[in-house]
Every structure is written in structure tokens, then in C-alpha cells.
């Protein structure tokens, strides 16, 4: 569950069938110290470069979430951490 704090939080969402011309088909996070993802699904997302489901350059805390059929041309079908 997300609390009131400066850390970005993604909770109880579905990222389905999204695409990116570069990285992070479902979700891209840059310039953050950390991000919390909970009870979230990443399904059938596509990235032309990295991270079909998620691409990030941050500390990731993920709980009770799922990844299915995400694709990336270069690296990280489900997720990619730079």
C-alpha cells in the first residue's frame, strides 16, 4: 500500500497493451531515488529498446505484482534496470 511520502507509488493498476518507441513499454521511471509498485499487473507491453513492462533507473520495491508476455527488442522483457 502507498503512504504519504515523496516516493512515487504505483498501486492496484493494470498496464495492458502499451508500447514505447524507446524504453518502458508499460512504465518508465527516470531521475528518482526509488519507486514502489504494489498489486499491479504488466501484461502485453512492448518496448523498442529496453524494458517491455518497466524500465527504470531507480531503486525498485515491488510487491504482489505480476508480469506476463511483455517484450523488448534489446533487453529486459519484463523489466530493465539501468
C-alpha positions as CSV (number, residue, x, y, z in Angstrom):
1,X,0.0,0.0,0.0
2,X,1.2,3.5,-0.7
3,X,1.7,6.0,2.0
4,X,2.0,9.8,2.1
5,X,5.7,10.3,1.3
6,X,7.8,11.7,-1.6
7,X,8.5,8.2,-3.1
8,X,6.4,7.6,-6.3
9,X,3.9,4.8,-5.9
10,X,2.0,2.7,-8.4
11,X,-0.8,0.7,-6.7
12,X,-3.6,-1.5,-7.9
13,X,-3.3,-0.7,-11.6
14,X,-3.1,-2.6,-14.9
15,X,-0.7,-1.7,-17.6
16,X,-2.0,-3.7,-20.6
17,X,-1.0,-3.5,-24.3
18,X,1.1,-0.3,-24.1
19,X,4.2,0.4,-26.3
20,X,7.2,2.7,-26.3
21,X,9.5,3.8,-29.1
22,X,12.4,3.6,-26.8
23,X,12.2,2.1,-23.2
24,X,9.5,1.3,-20.7
25,X,6.5,-0.1,-22.7
26,X,4.3,-0.1,-19.6
27,X,6.1,2.2,-17.2
28,X,9.3,4.3,-17.4
29,X,10.9,5.8,-14.3
30,X,13.9,8.2,-14.5
31,X,15.6,10.5,-12.1
32,X,14.0,9.1,-9.0
33,X,15.7,7.6,-5.9
34,X,13.2,4.9,-5.5
35,X,9.7,3.7,-6.6
36,X,7.1,1.4,-5.1
37,X,5.0,-0.9,-7.2
38,X,2.3,-2.9,-5.5
39,X,-0.7,-5.1,-6.6
40,X,-0.1,-4.0,-10.2
41,X,-0.1,-6.1,-13.5
42,X,2.0,-5.5,-16.5
43,X,0.7,-7.5,-19.5
44,X,1.4,-7.5,-23.2
45,X,3.5,-4.3,-23.2
46,X,6.3,-3.7,-25.8
47,X,9.4,-1.5,-25.9
48,X,11.6,-1.0,-29.0
49,X,14.7,-0.9,-26.8
50,X,14.6,-2.0,-23.1
51,X,12.0,-2.9,-20.5
52,X,8.9,-4.1,-22.2
53,X,7.0,-3.9,-18.9
54,X,9.1,-1.5,-16.9
55,X,12.3,0.5,-17.5
56,X,13.8,2.4,-14.6
57,X,16.9,4.0,-13.2
58,X,15.8,3.9,-9.6
59,X,15.6,1.5,-6.6
60,X,12.6,-0.7,-7.1
61,X,10.4,-2.1,-4.4
62,X,7.8,-4.4,-5.9
63,X,5.2,-6.5,-4.0
64,X,2.2,-8.6,-5.1
65,X,2.5,-7.7,-8.7
66,X,2.7,-9.7,-11.9
67,X,4.4,-9.6,-15.3
68,X,3.1,-11.6,-18.4
69,X,4.0,-11.5,-22.1
70,X,6.0,-8.3,-22.0
71,X,8.6,-7.9,-24.8
72,X,11.6,-5.7,-25.5
73,X,13.8,-5.8,-28.6
74,X,17.1,-5.3,-26.8
75,X,17.0,-6.1,-23.0
76,X,14.5,-6.9,-20.3
77,X,11.2,-8.2,-21.5
78,X,9.5,-7.9,-18.1
79,X,11.7,-5.1,-16.6
80,X,15.0,-3.4,-17.2
81,X,17.1,-1.6,-14.6
82,X,19.8,0.8,-15.8
